[in-house]
Amino acid sequence: MTVPFASRTNAWLTRWQPILPLFLAEFVVWLGFGAFLPVLPLYLTAQGIDFATLGIIVAAWPAARLIAEPVFGWIADRTARKPIMVAALLANALVIPLPLLVSGAGAFVVLRALAGLATAAYDPAARGYLVDATPRERQGEAFGLYGAAQMGGLLFGPALGALCAAVVGDEQVVFLLASVGSAVAGVILAATIRERPRVAARTGIPAEGVAEFRGAGPNASGGPGRGDDTAPGERRPASLANRLLIAALVINAGGAVGQGTYEVVWSLFLTSLGAGLDLIGATFATFGVPILLFAPIAGRYVDRRGSLPFIVIGTIMVAISGIAYTVIDEPLLAVPLVFFESTGFAISFPALYAVVAAGSPAGRSSTAQGLFGAAGTLGFIVSALVAGGLAAHDIRLPFWFFVVTMLATLAIGLLIGGRQIAAIRVAAVSPGTAP
């Protein structure tokens, strides 16, 4: 019998009610971020910043995250997460528009680093909260919805930014939009979210699938920890030094090389092909569409079939897109390629987050997320620094760099933990559970 739409909607809202405020906050933050991101490199170069220096400025944001994110993740596992998330969003709102008031590369570097610190405080707490608030059979789907909320904001952000810029007559208004978005998100969380008890990451792993490195600590492959809901016959990693988490860190570092490359050169690359700001904004919006549509579905399949095939297929799709960018001469061709690339990302990232959740020891979900974010940040820094230098010689070279690096880190990650990723046991959803 077909379940009425209203009943399905109510069931969905009931299931996700504890983390709906987090999804809404992510949407609002990324709405402002989507308006801001296409304009930032263009604004900086208009202030006289050259390509190499632009790479340094862009790298300052992830450099601060690299240092601070594991620390803030450790703190978030030992104190209330809500105040951290709210304070970080409000601090970000204060920092974002400050580049409009200063000049010079040094000032831009400092301000991007401060924005990175605010993000480093927020992200591990938010993702750790998501892990602890999600039942074990819904981990992949939860992160798919989390990403969909972000990309929903990215989808509409460029259009909102373009509209406001047209009304005001100044593209710099997008800095204020991003600031307001971060502040509103902080207010949403302050008013609606409540603290969650600390539990272990909840994707079950067969006892034979847990592999930790020597010297990782006592009971390295011990049973469920305090607050864990691991099923009989399954084990939780007792240490962060386990193959699942290390493999996820390596793969994420490679994927973030692409992100850093795009933040430095994408707007400039399309401009070199003759694109205007409208088309550049459209590509950012296009990137959000597949993640908004497909990430929750992909996450649901991850919960049923495991992470490994989704990580491999999604990464290869992103790499194919990177190669294709180097041979196009018509900027409109970037739109379908961005859609294809984003589909690969929508497939892979819920699977990768599910691996991190599976590799998180009891009560250490925010710490694991902080390390995961730091790994991505390291890749971002390297790519931002390298991309600026490569782009000074040829605007297409940074794409080759990220493709080779991404495929290499995928191979290394699978060598470290591929067998353990394949062994993750995903709790089956009972036939009576609403999809």
Secondary structure, DSSP 8 states (H G I E B T S, - for coil): ----HHHHHHHHHHHHGGGHHHHHHHHHHHHHHHHHTTTHHHHHHHTT--HHHHHHHHHHHHHHHHHHHHHHHHHHTTS-HHHHHHHHHHHHHHHTTGGGG--SHHHHHHHHHHHHHHHHHHHHHHHHHHHHTS-GGGHHHHHHHHHHHHHHHHHHHHHHHHHHHHHHT-TTHHHHHHHHHHHHHHHHHHHH-------------BGGG--B-TTS-TTTT-S--TT----TTB---SSS-BHHHHHHHHHHHHHHHHHHHHHHHHHHHHHHTT--HHHHHHHHHHHHHHHHHHHHHHHHHHHHH-SHHHHHHHHHHHHHHHHHHTT---GGGHHHHHHHHHHHHHHHHHHHHHHHHHT--TT-HHHHHHHHHHHHHHHHHHHHHHHHHHHHH-TTHHHHHHHHHHHHHHHHHHHHHHHHHHT-------TTS--
